[in-house]
Amino acid sequence: MIESSREYSDEEIFRHLEPIVAEWFRKRYGSFSPPQRHAIVEIAKRRNILICSPTGTGKTLAGFLAIIDYLFKLSKRGELEDRVYCLYI
């Protein structure tokens, strides 16, 4: 059985990201892969997810992009502390 979250459009995902993170991603990659379209917003909503997709489809970046974005948001608000925010397995 395969369950999937909603697939978000690139523009929907970019709206969820801090402008500097969105700009970096656009310049570096251009658009999101299908696994990223399903995962990034869900991770940003702090939902636990499991991404199953072939090698090279952007799974790791999907996880890290949402985390990096969260850290930028904390920093922008002056709330970023010197501690662990994520355990990625």
Sequence and secondary structure as in RCSB ss.txt:
>XXXX:A:sequence
MIESSREYSDEEIFRHLEPIVAEWFRKRYGSFSPPQRHAIVEIAKRRNILICSPTGTGKTLAGFLAIIDYLFKLS
KRGELEDRVYCLYI
>XXXX:A:secstr
         HHHHHHHS HHHHHHHHHHTSS  HHHHHHHHHHHTT        TTSSHHHHHHHHHHHHHHHHH
HTT   SS      
